[in-house]
Amino acid sequence: MTDNVRPEVVTFVHALLPDLIHDATTSPVNWVHKDGRPMTDHERETFGSCTAPELQAVKRLAEAHMDLIGEEVTGLERVAALCAPYFALLPEGSVMGQVLALMPEERRNEVAELMDRLTLKDQLDGPPAA
């Protein structure tokens, strides 16, 4: 990010916007949260101070977030496909622990690897991927 982009504003606005009801008939400073709470003074001030380069950075952050969500959906689809045959062998109401116990080691390892990637546990401590 360049010097004129405040990372704290970018991340704040990125988190704020999806939680607001965007009413085109009112000024954005009068928007409310989806649960009906009005924006706080801090939220209005931070959103109102967002510059064009910061808004572009918010857009890039949102795009990266959507890419991660797409990867998550793909991973979860694979986990579901791996587990489906084993759930089918078990009575209704069975749980993942029972499914994993039935799986051969290779499939169980693939599920574990997918779940590790889905939690992003290894990526949280390092720098963001380019």
KOLPA-790885 format. One record per residue: residue number from 1; x, y, z of N, C-alpha, C in turn. Coordinates in Angstrom, 3 decimals, m for minus. Example, Ala and Ser with C-alpha at 12.3 -4.5 7.8 and 13.67 -1.06 7.14 Angstrom:
REM KOLPA-790885
{1; {13.190; m5.690; 7.800}; {12.300; m4.500; 7.800}; {13.200; m3.300; 7.800}}
{2; {12.850; m2.250; 7.080}; {13.670; m1.060; 7.140}; {12.900; 0.030; 7.870}}
//
This chain:
REM KOLPA-790885
{1; {0.847; m1.185; 0.000}; {0.000; 0.000; 0.000}; {0.884; 1.236; 0.000}}
{2; {0.402; 2.277; m0.630}; {1.192; 3.502; m0.681}; {0.991; 4.301; 0.595}}
{3; {1.826; 5.356; 0.758}; {1.781; 6.149; 1.986}; {0.435; 6.825; 2.210}}
{4; {m0.301; 7.135; 1.127}; {m1.557; 7.847; 1.310}; {m2.738; 6.900; 1.572}}
{5; {m2.450; 5.625; 1.729}; {m3.490; 4.658; 2.065}; {m3.261; 4.195; 3.500}}
{6; {m4.260; 4.429; 4.333}; {m4.174; 4.021; 5.742}; {m4.743; 2.611; 5.878}}
{7; {m3.878; 1.638; 6.154}; {m4.361; 0.259; 6.247}; {m5.493; 0.078; 7.259}}
{8; {m5.423; 0.828; 8.365}; {m6.479; 0.682; 9.382}; {m7.832; 1.152; 8.867}}
{9; {m7.843; 2.144; 7.976}; {m9.100; 2.608; 7.367}; {m9.601; 1.564; 6.377}}
{10; {m8.693; 1.015; 5.591}; {m9.073; 0.007; 4.592}; {m9.714; m1.202; 5.263}}
{11; {m9.070; m1.734; 6.289}; {m9.635; m2.916; 6.936}; {m10.926; m2.592; 7.684}}
{12; {m11.007; m1.396; 8.259}; {m12.210; m1.000; 8.983}; {m13.397; m0.864; 8.021}}
{13; {m13.186; m0.160; 6.916}; {m14.268; 0.044; 5.941}; {m14.662; m1.284; 5.297}}
{14; {m13.676; m2.130; 5.033}; {m13.969; m3.449; 4.459}; {m14.880; m4.254; 5.386}}
{15; {m14.645; m4.181; 6.684}; {m15.477; m4.898; 7.647}; {m16.822; m4.213; 7.864}}
{16; {m16.836; m2.890; 7.764}; {m18.051; m2.122; 8.041}; {m19.103; m2.255; 6.939}}
{17; {m18.700; m2.113; 5.693}; {m19.667; m2.028; 4.595}; {m20.629; m3.209; 4.491}}
{18; {m20.172; m4.448; 4.633}; {m21.128; m5.555; 4.525}; {m22.139; m5.609; 5.665}}
{19; {m21.862; m4.912; 6.762}; {m22.756; m4.946; 7.919}; {m23.783; m3.814; 7.897}}
{20; {m23.751; m2.989; 6.849}; {m24.673; m1.850; 6.773}; {m25.784; m2.096; 5.775}}
{21; {m26.925; m1.466; 6.044}; {m28.002; m1.427; 5.056}; {m27.731; m0.197; 4.206}}
{22; {m27.444; m0.418; 2.940}; {m27.079; 0.677; 2.035}; {m28.356; 1.238; 1.412}}
{23; {m28.868; 2.268; 2.012}; {m30.122; 2.893; 1.585}; {m29.807; 4.055; 0.653}}
{24; {m30.105; 3.881; m0.631}; {m29.780; 4.904; m1.626}; {m30.599; 6.180; m1.444}}
{25; {m31.650; 6.128; m0.629}; {m32.482; 7.317; m0.436}; {m31.969; 8.218; 0.675}}
{26; {m30.933; 7.745; 1.395}; {m30.387; 8.557; 2.486}; {m28.884; 8.729; 2.291}}
{27; {m28.345; 9.673; 2.994}; {m26.900; 9.886; 2.991}; {m26.233; 8.692; 3.657}}
{28; {m25.050; 8.269; 3.163}; {m24.363; 7.147; 3.808}; {m24.127; 7.356; 5.307}}
{29; {m24.014; 8.592; 5.761}; {m23.805; 8.811; 7.201}; {m25.048; 8.440; 8.008}}
{30; {m26.180; 8.254; 7.333}; {m27.416; 7.866; 8.017}; {m27.731; 6.374; 7.869}}
{31; {m26.839; 5.627; 7.221}; {m27.066; 4.190; 7.098}; {m27.030; 3.551; 8.480}}
{32; {m27.681; 2.410; 8.587}; {m27.730; 1.676; 9.848}; {m27.178; 0.268; 9.632}}
{33; {m26.803; m0.349; 10.735}; {m26.352; m1.740; 10.691}; {m27.542; m2.643; 10.399}}
{34; {m27.257; m3.829; 9.910}; {m28.318; m4.774; 9.574}; {m29.180; m5.143; 10.772}}
{35; {m28.635; m4.985; 11.979}; {m29.443; m5.268; 13.169}; {m30.209; m4.031; 13.651}}
{36; {m30.153; m2.926; 12.874}; {m30.913; m1.726; 13.193}; {m30.148; m0.658; 13.956}}
{37; {m28.950; m0.983; 14.458}; {m28.161; 0.018; 15.184}; {m27.687; 1.104; 14.236}}
{38; {m27.734; 2.362; 14.662}; {m27.172; 3.424; 13.821}; {m25.647; 3.320; 13.817}}
{39; {m25.036; 3.883; 12.796}; {m23.575; 3.933; 12.770}; {m23.105; 4.778; 13.941}}
{40; {m21.983; 4.413; 14.507}; {m21.404; 5.205; 15.592}; {m20.699; 6.421; 14.995}}
{41; {m20.389; 7.384; 15.841}; {m19.633; 8.546; 15.378}; {m18.301; 8.108; 14.763}}
{42; {m17.644; 7.150; 15.403}; {m16.358; 6.647; 14.887}; {m16.535; 6.016; 13.496}}
{43; {m17.588; 5.222; 13.329}; {m17.837; 4.587; 12.028}; {m18.097; 5.632; 10.950}}
{44; {m18.943; 6.631; 11.277}; {m19.230; 7.694; 10.299}; {m17.965; 8.476; 9.959}}
{45; {m17.174; 8.789; 10.981}; {m15.953; 9.564; 10.768}; {m14.943; 8.785; 9.919}}
{46; {m14.755; 7.506; 10.249}; {m13.783; 6.707; 9.503}; {m14.255; 6.482; 8.075}}
{47; {m15.515; 6.114; 7.896}; {m16.047; 5.913; 6.545}; {m15.992; 7.226; 5.761}}
{48; {m16.356; 8.311; 6.400}; {m16.362; 9.611; 5.737}; {m14.984; 10.115; 5.367}}
{49; {m13.943; 9.607; 6.025}; {m12.580; 10.053; 5.734}; {m11.880; 9.173; 4.696}}
{50; {m12.574; 8.162; 4.204}; {m11.980; 7.216; 3.257}; {m11.691; 7.924; 1.930}}
{51; {m10.439; 7.851; 1.476}; {m10.022; 8.495; 0.231}; {m10.259; 7.562; m0.958}}
{52; {m10.131; 8.097; m2.169}; {m10.290; 7.279; m3.374}; {m9.283; 6.127; m3.408}}
{53; {m7.988; 6.375; m3.132}; {m7.057; 5.231; m3.111}; {m7.410; 4.200; m2.036}}
{54; {m7.919; 4.659; m0.898}; {m8.329; 3.724; 0.149}; {m9.538; 2.918; m0.287}}
{55; {m10.478; 3.566; m0.960}; {m11.649; 2.851; m1.464}; {m11.238; 1.796; m2.489}}
{56; {m10.266; 2.121; m3.332}; {m9.746; 1.131; m4.280}; {m9.078; m0.022; m3.527}}
{57; {m8.380; 0.286; m2.447}; {m7.756; m0.757; m1.636}; {m8.823; m1.626; m0.972}}
{58; {m9.925; m1.021; m0.546}; {m11.046; m1.787; 0.019}; {m11.574; m2.747; m1.050}}
{59; {m11.700; m2.257; m2.266}; {m12.181; m3.094; m3.371}; {m11.237; m4.272; m3.602}}
{60; {m9.924; m4.017; m3.621}; {m8.954; m5.097; m3.819}; {m9.018; m6.104; m2.665}}
{61; {m9.185; m5.598; m1.457}; {m9.300; m6.477; m0.295}; {m10.560; m7.339; m0.400}}
{62; {m11.650; m6.745; m0.829}; {m12.898; m7.492; m0.997}; {m12.744; m8.563; m2.075}}
{63; {m12.050; m8.228; m3.158}; {m11.818; m9.216; m4.227}; {m10.982; m10.383; m3.704}}
{64; {m9.942; m10.080; m2.930}; {m9.112; m11.137; m2.355}; {m9.936; m11.996; m1.395}}
{65; {m10.810; m11.345; m0.640}; {m11.684; m12.065; 0.290}; {m12.613; m13.003; m0.475}}
{66; {m13.156; m12.528; m1.586}; {m14.043; m13.363; m2.405}; {m13.283; m14.556; m2.982}}
{67; {m12.032; m14.345; m3.386}; {m11.215; m15.459; m3.875}; {m11.041; m16.512; m2.789}}
{68; {m10.775; m16.058; m1.554}; {m10.636; m16.998; m0.443}; {m11.935; m17.756; m0.179}}
{69; {m13.056; m17.053; m0.289}; {m14.353; m17.709; m0.093}; {m14.564; m18.767; m1.167}}
{70; {m14.184; m18.444; m2.411}; {m14.302; m19.423; m3.494}; {m13.467; m20.664; m3.214}}
{71; {m12.248; m20.459; m2.717}; {m11.395; m21.589; m2.355}; {m12.020; m22.397; m1.220}}
{72; {m12.634; m21.697; m0.273}; {m13.277; m22.379; 0.846}; {m14.434; m23.247; 0.356}}
{73; {m15.245; m22.706; m0.535}; {m16.379; m23.461; m1.062}; {m15.880; m24.700; m1.809}}
{74; {m14.855; m24.527; m2.636}; {m14.295; m25.659; m3.375}; {m13.772; m26.722; m2.414}}
{75; {m13.067; m26.296; m1.373}; {m12.558; m27.240; m0.380}; {m13.671; m27.965; 0.350}}
{76; {m14.711; m27.221; 0.720}; {m15.835; m27.847; 1.427}; {m16.602; m28.804; 0.521}}
{77; {m16.689; m28.482; m0.759}; {m17.329; m29.405; m1.709}; {m16.551; m30.717; m1.764}}
{78; {m15.215; m30.626; m1.764}; {m14.381; m31.834; m1.800}; {m14.535; m32.629; m0.509}}
{79; {m14.559; m31.949; 0.636}; {m14.755; m32.642; 1.914}; {m16.102; m33.367; 1.900}}
{80; {m17.143; m32.693; 1.434}; {m18.473; m33.316; 1.382}; {m18.467; m34.537; 0.466}}
{81; {m17.780; m34.422; m0.681}; {m17.716; m35.548; m1.621}; {m16.952; m36.724; m1.011}}
{82; {m15.884; m36.439; m0.278}; {m15.123; m37.507; 0.371}; {m15.935; m38.194; 1.466}}
{83; {m16.736; m37.416; 2.174}; {m17.482; m37.952; 3.331}; {m18.803; m38.606; 2.945}}
{84; {m19.390; m38.209; 1.832}; {m20.736; m38.666; 1.465}; {m20.883; m40.188; 1.472}}
{85; {m19.965; m40.939; 0.862}; {m20.175; m42.395; 0.854}; {m20.180; m43.016; 2.258}}
{86; {m19.450; m42.415; 3.164}; {m19.365; m42.955; 4.524}; {m20.572; m42.546; 5.355}}
{87; {m21.070; m41.319; 5.134}; {m22.318; m40.919; 5.785}; {m23.446; m41.842; 5.325}}
{88; {m23.410; m42.239; 4.040}; {m24.455; m43.112; 3.500}; {m24.453; m44.484; 4.176}}
{89; {m23.334; m44.910; 4.687}; {m23.245; m46.207; 5.368}; {m23.749; m46.154; 6.805}}
{90; {m23.857; m44.951; 7.331}; {m24.210; m44.775; 8.738}; {m25.664; m44.338; 8.889}}
{91; {m26.231; m44.532; 10.087}; {m27.611; m44.075; 10.300}; {m27.717; m42.549; 10.286}}
{92; {m28.901; m42.083; 10.002}; {m29.147; m40.636; 10.015}; {m28.766; m40.076; 11.380}}
{93; {m28.164; m38.893; 11.367}; {m27.734; m38.264; 12.607}; {m26.291; m38.579; 12.968}}
{94; {m25.625; m39.363; 12.144}; {m24.214; m39.676; 12.403}; {m23.382; m38.412; 12.251}}
{95; {m22.191; m38.447; 12.825}; {m21.336; m37.255; 12.864}; {m19.980; m37.542; 12.216}}
{96; {m19.232; m36.456; 11.976}; {m17.951; m36.553; 11.293}; {m16.997; m37.534; 11.966}}
{97; {m16.975; m37.581; 13.275}; {m16.087; m38.507; 13.967}; {m16.330; m39.945; 13.544}}
{98; {m17.596; m40.305; 13.378}; {m17.938; m41.658; 12.935}; {m17.508; m41.879; 11.484}}
{99; {m17.693; m40.864; 10.657}; {m17.300; m40.955; 9.252}; {m15.795; m41.129; 9.143}}
{100; {m15.055; m40.296; 9.861}; {m13.600; m40.362; 9.797}; {m13.083; m41.721; 10.269}}
{101; {m13.756; m42.325; 11.237}; {m13.340; m43.637; 11.738}; {m13.497; m44.719; 10.672}}
{102; {m14.431; m44.538; 9.756}; {m14.649; m45.520; 8.694}; {m13.711; m45.334; 7.498}}
{103; {m13.198; m44.154; 7.339}; {m12.398; m43.832; 6.145}; {m11.038; m44.510; 6.174}}
{104; {m10.570; m44.914; 4.984}; {m9.179; m45.356; 4.913}; {m8.246; m44.179; 5.220}}
{105; {m7.056; m44.474; 5.671}; {m6.114; m43.438; 6.104}; {m5.877; m42.380; 5.024}}
{106; {m5.760; m42.788; 3.776}; {m5.487; m41.839; 2.692}; {m6.593; m40.781; 2.578}}
{107; {m7.839; m41.210; 2.636}; {m8.951; m40.253; 2.550}; {m9.034; m39.390; 3.802}}
{108; {m8.813; m40.000; 4.944}; {m8.827; m39.247; 6.206}; {m7.743; m38.170; 6.184}}
{109; {m6.575; m38.500; 5.654}; {m5.489; m37.524; 5.541}; {m5.864; m36.396; 4.581}}
{110; {m6.547; m36.732; 3.496}; {m6.971; m35.683; 2.554}; {m7.975; m34.745; 3.218}}
{111; {m8.914; m35.300; 3.966}; {m9.883; m34.457; 4.688}; {m9.150; m33.560; 5.675}}
{112; {m8.196; m34.102; 6.411}; {m7.445; m33.307; 7.389}; {m6.670; m32.188; 6.691}}
{113; {m6.063; m32.499; 5.561}; {m5.317; m31.475; 4.812}; {m6.252; m30.368; 4.318}}
{114; {m7.401; m30.757; 3.812}; {m8.375; m29.761; 3.352}; {m8.848; m28.887; 4.510}}
{115; {m9.124; m29.496; 5.644}; {m9.593; m28.730; 6.792}; {m8.512; m27.773; 7.290}}
{116; {m7.248; m28.208; 7.251}; {m6.152; m27.308; 7.625}; {m6.121; m26.095; 6.706}}
{117; {m6.296; m26.321; 5.401}; {m6.296; m25.199; 4.458}; {m7.509; m24.303; 4.677}}
{118; {m8.629; m24.891; 4.990}; {m9.850; m24.106; 5.188}; {m9.748; m23.208; 6.407}}
{119; {m9.042; m23.640; 7.422}; {m8.922; m22.816; 8.618}; {m7.850; m21.757; 8.460}}
{120; {m7.030; m21.886; 7.419}; {m5.971; m20.918; 7.132}; {m5.032; m20.740; 8.316}}
{121; {m4.923; m21.761; 9.163}; {m4.139; m21.608; 10.391}; {m2.679; m21.299; 10.111}}
{122; {m2.119; m21.844; 9.044}; {m0.715; m21.588; 8.747}; {m0.515; m20.213; 8.117}}
{123; {m1.559; m19.651; 7.528}; {m1.426; m18.363; 6.832}; {m1.655; m17.164; 7.739}}
{124; {m2.243; m17.365; 8.886}; {m2.569; m16.241; 9.751}; {m1.335; m15.600; 10.366}}
{125; {m0.295; m16.371; 10.585}; {0.896; m15.836; 11.227}; {1.901; m15.269; 10.241}}
{126; {1.746; m15.551; 8.970}; {2.713; m15.101; 7.976}; {2.191; m13.908; 7.181}}
{127; {3.023; m13.424; 6.271}; {2.595; m12.310; 5.431}; {1.534; m12.774; 4.455}}
{128; {0.663; m11.865; 3.979}; {m0.372; m12.246; 3.031}; {0.254; m12.757; 1.744}}
{129; {m0.380; m13.739; 1.142}; {0.096; m14.278; m0.137}; {m0.158; m13.255; m1.236}}
{130; {0.748; m13.208; m2.182}; {0.606; m12.246; m3.286}; {m0.359; m12.754; m4.322}}
//
